Amino acid sequence: MTGIRIIAAIVSAVFLLSACKSVKTASEELMMNIPIERGPSEQKLVSGIKNYESGDYTASQSELQAALNLGLSSWEQVVAHKYLAFISCVSGREKQCREEFKKALEIDPAFELKPAEEGHPIWGPVFRSVKGKTGK
């Protein structure tokens, strides 16, 4: 029995480790969709998302706004506004959070949060409210 338990534990560990390798951060996912040769705006966008992921919301907000000011594709603008909405919501600025989601939805009315994002207790309800008011 002990040998079977050890084998089962090893198989379970290998399975869990292989599953962990497939998890990507938002910046890694984003980088797969941005050309390898990034301009200043794309570099700011990636930097802003990395700062968000590390919890530096002040730097993230600054980088994301700079990316928008430099000019991004429509899809990249939606991503930047989404992260600006997240920062606003967790910072207790619900009105600004709503405005950022509204900007994202004006660019892409079909925009949806990922399931994990949509279930967030702070910005999930705000997004659903804004999305519902756009009538899309």
N, C-alpha and C positions, 0 to 999 in steps of 0.2 A: 504493500500500500504506500509506503513512504516514497518509493521510486516513482509511482504514478503521480503522486502529489507534486513531486519535484518537477517532473516533465510538464504537468499541467501549469505549474507556476511559471516555468520558462516559456511555454507557448503563450501564456497570457501576457507576460512581460514583453515578448517580441511583438505581439499584436498591438499592445498599447503604445510601444515606442514607434512602430510604423505608422500608427494613426496620428501621433504627435507631429511627425515629419510633414504631414500634409496640411497642417494648420499654418496659414499665412497671415501676417499682419496686414492691416489696411494699406500701409505704404508699399508692401511687397505686391499686393494685388494691383494697386494703382500703377506701380512701375511697369507691370506687364502690359498695360494699355497705353503707356506713354512712350514715344519714340526713344531709342537709345540716345540719340543726340538731342538733348533737352536744351531748350532755350531758357532764358532767365525766369520766365513765368512758370514753366513746368518745374524748374529747380526749386523755386519758392513754394510751389504747391506741395511737392514731395517733402520739403523741409518742414512745412507747416503741419503736415500730417504726422511726420515723425515726432515733432514737438508735442503734438496732441497726445500721441501714444505714450510719450514719456511723462505726461502730466504737466508740461510747461504750457499752460493755456495762454499766458500773456504772449510768449514768443510765437506760439502757434497762430494766434489771432493776427499778430503783426505780419507774419509770413503769408498767411492765407489772403489777407487784404492786399498785400503787396502783389501777390500773384494775380489777383483780380485786376488790380490797377495796371499791370503790365500787359494784360490780355491773354485770355485762355480760350480754348475751344469751348463750345457749348457744354459738352459733357464734363469738362474739367471745371467749368464755372459751377455746375450743379454740385459737384463734389466739394468744392471750396465752400459754397453756401451751406451745404449739409454740415460740414464740420464747424463752421461759424455758428450755426444753430445749436449744435451740441454744446459748444462752449458757453453760449449765452444761457441755455437752459440750466446747465449744471452750476452756473454762476448766479442763478436766481434772477436773470433778466428775461422773463417770459415774453415780454412784448418784443424784444429784439430777436428772441428765438423764433417767434411767429413770423417776423419780418424776413428772417433768413430763409425759413422754409418756404415762405411765399415767393421769394425771389427764385429759389430753385424750381418751384412748380411753374412759375411764369416762363422759365427757360424750357422746361420739359414737363408738360402737364401729366405725362405718364410716369413720372419719377415716383419710385417706391423705395422705402427703406428695406434693408435686408431683414429677414425674420428676427434675428437676434437684436437688431437695432430697434425694430418696431415695438418689441416687447419691453423696451426700457421704461421704467416707471416715471421718469421725469419727462423725457422728450417724446416718448411714444404717443401719449395722449395729445400733446400739443400738435404733433405732426398730423395725427388723424383728424383733429379739429380743423386745421388749416386745409388739409386735403379735402375734407367734406365741404368746406365753404367754397372751394374752387369749382365744385360741381363736376369734377372729373372722376 
